[in-house]
Amino acid sequence: MIAEHRAASRRVLISIAKSASHNAKRSSIALEIPFEIIKDGGIYQVFDGSMIKTASLRKAIIDKSGLTKGSRICLK
């Protein structure tokens, strides 16, 4: 029961995040503001129909021992 609730909550959260991302992209295009996307292991800046790769991402291998409740996101 609890697992089902968590899964449903996660789906709702993903849906809200996708919607917010889509709206931000539309607004940036309408206002002619460059925006960044993460795609295929890279960060790209999009402006006026062109995509320029600005950074590369690599998967971090971390030691999961001793973790506490919470999350950390680190982009390098």
N, C-alpha and C positions, 0 to 999 in steps of 0.2 A: 504494500500500500504506500509506504513512504517512498520507495524507489520509483513508483509510478508518478507520484506527485513531483518528485525531483526532476524526472524526465520531462514531464509536462511543463514545469517551470522553466527548464532549460530551453525547450522548444520555443516558448513564448519570448524569452530573453533573446534568443537568436533572431527571431522574427522582428523584434523591435530594433535590434542592432542593424539588421539588413535594411530595414525601412529608413532608419536615420542616416545610414551611409548613402543610400540611394538619393534621399532628399538633399543631403549636403553636396553630392556630386551635381545634381541638377541645378542647385543654387549657384555653385561655383561656375558652371558653364554659362548660366544666364548672366552672371555678374562679371564674366570674363576674368575670373580669378584662377590662377593655376592651383591644382590640387595634386596630391600624391596618392599612389596606390601601391599595394604590395602584391606582386605577381611573379610567379616562377622564381622565387628566391632572390628577388631584387626589389628595390624601391624605385618607382618611376614617377617623374613629375610630368603631368599632363597639362598642356596648354595649347589652345588653338588647334586641336586635332593631332598634335604630335606628342609622342611619348619619349622622354629622355631618361635613361637610367642614371640615377643619382647615387645609388649605393647597392651593395650586395649583402645578402644575409646568409649566414651559415647556421646550421642547427647546433645548438649548444648541448653538450653532454654534461649533465649535472649529477652530482651525488645526492640521492634522495634520502639519505639517512639523516635523522635528526630534524626533519621538517616539522614545523608547527602549523596550526591552522592558518590559512591565508595563502595568497599567491603573490608572486613577483614576476613582472614582465621586464625584460631587458633587451633592447634592440641595440646592436652595435654595427 
